[in-house]
Amino acid sequence: MEQTDPRRLIPRTDRLLALPAVDAARDRLSETVLLGLVREVQDRARRGELAPDQVAETVEAAVRSRTAARLQPVLNATGVVVHTNLGRAPLGPAAVDAVLAATGYVDVELDLTTGVRSRRGAGVRAALLAACPGAEDALVVNNGAAALVLATTALAAGREVVISRGELVEIGAGFRLPDLIASTGARLREVGTTNRTHLRDYADAVGPDTGCILKVHPSNFRVEGFTAGTPLDELAALAAERGVPLVADIGSGLLRPDPALPDEPDAATTLAAGADLVTASGDKLLGGPQAGLLLGTADLITRLSRHPLARAVRADKLTLAALEATVAGGEAPVTRYRHADPARLRARTEQIAAALGALVVPHDGRVGGGGAPGVPLPGWAVRLDEAAAVALRTGRPAVLPRVHDGACLLDLRCIPEADDGRLLDAVRAALATLPGATLPDAALPGADR
Ligand SMILES: *Cc1c(COP(=O)(O)O)cnc(C)c1O
């Protein structure tokens, strides 16, 4: 008897593309994506991984779970507040609302009263100046690196940037400040040594070729022991006397001092000490979207905003909306997580651990994003077997734990309390996929499940 090749029974592409679930997805997924999903399932059937009669339902399931953008929400259980690989700062509710409102046509560059074109980003500028009255003017660009590039290009291209050797740092993987500055066509005039730079070192270097003096917060890098830096106010006096601008890259974007982070510079204090221009990131300790902030004298901000490069690094309307709402809105999530109440954190951790039959161990969170490297954020973690980590990361929702010393640790610091139930469900689902898993079935007290 002749046997039909089962591959001949695999439904044809046009039939699969006409399935009701596929048709229903046409307003949210492109024809290319739908076709790709169909072909993927057909290929699996050809390889014998699926029976031909499972193809249609598998296509339907694949189409239902596919979103147009594949970025996946992650529950951050690492205890690292500004987590670079997770997109740094999560936006707060005010910023989320502002982004949604800005998705359509908005008056980002239009005065609705007069009907004529207006200054782009006037709202965020006003919010920044209100939050940081020491600045005469402000400009928002794409990120902190762009802010620094714009400043050094506009002030020092073809001239010298005077900078301490102790501040020639690499900030993220492969991101070296000296290389970035050199790429603008400015020359680095290095002064002092790695551990000590004195006012006279700057004074000797500043001359007719100086475009600006640059002070960089070394962020994730600390020199200890026999060290000396030059106080900013002394440097500012020198800069003023010689008539050169003093630019300070503070990195983290704190607008005002935070007593919990005494070593982190902030914009208000830096401007009060006499810096002419401050550059910073919007998505580190400020807790907003990826953005670069420039705050300083009216004269310098005008020079920078008129430079041709300003157009190449300008922020889009979604960023402007999110940043304004972050500055003018309630406490940003990164600030809340940094200051999380230890007693509350412990109680939540114990509840989740009890529901899982797991242990609670002390665990220090971190600020992250290159900020406050030596500052631990004491807390607790649920301790699981290391083997759980992969299943947690690949589950839905994805959970990113900290893997350390042969354990998989869940730190609740950066998980909104309202998500504790989702976290527990995700952990249960992940643990259930492990061989030999047995789990207590306790629910969180008060949880509606
Ligand atoms: C993070 C950082 C930057 C770069 O900012 P991005 O927003 O990541 O582009 C520049 N300088 C310092 C001191 C930083 O800490």
The ligand as an SDF file (V2000), in Angstrom:
LIG
                    3D

 15 15  0  0  0  0  0  0  0  0999 V2000
   26.1180   58.3590   31.8460 C   0  0  0  0  0  0  0  0  0  0  0  0
   27.0730   59.4250   31.6590 C   0  0  0  0  0  0  0  0  0  0  0  0
   27.2380   60.0120   30.3880 C   0  0  0  0  0  0  0  0  0  0  0  0
   26.4910   59.5270   29.1920 C   0  0  0  0  0  0  0  0  0  0  0  0
   25.1260   59.8030   29.2880 O   0  0  0  0  0  0  0  0  0  0  0  0
   24.0960   58.9880   28.3810 P   0  0  0  0  0  0  0  0  0  0  0  0
   22.7880   59.5380   28.7660 O   0  0  0  0  0  0  0  0  0  0  0  0
   24.3000   57.5550   28.7350 O   0  0  0  0  0  0  0  0  0  0  0  0
   24.4560   59.2590   26.9660 O   0  0  0  0  0  0  0  0  0  0  0  0
   28.1490   61.0320   30.2610 C   0  0  0  0  0  0  0  0  0  0  0  0
   28.8610   61.4620   31.3120 N   0  0  0  0  0  0  0  0  0  0  0  0
   28.7170   60.9440   32.5490 C   0  0  0  0  0  0  0  0  0  0  0  0
   29.5430   61.4980   33.6700 C   0  0  0  0  0  0  0  0  0  0  0  0
   27.8230   59.8980   32.7680 C   0  0  0  0  0  0  0  0  0  0  0  0
   27.6980   59.3690   33.9850 O   0  0  0  0  0  0  0  0  0  0  0  0
  1  2  1  0
  2  3  1  0
  2 14  2  0
  3  4  1  0
  3 10  2  0
  4  5  1  0
  5  6  1  0
  6  7  2  0
  6  8  1  0
  6  9  1  0
 10 11  1  0
 11 12  2  0
 12 13  1  0
 12 14  1  0
 14 15  1  0
M  END
$$$$
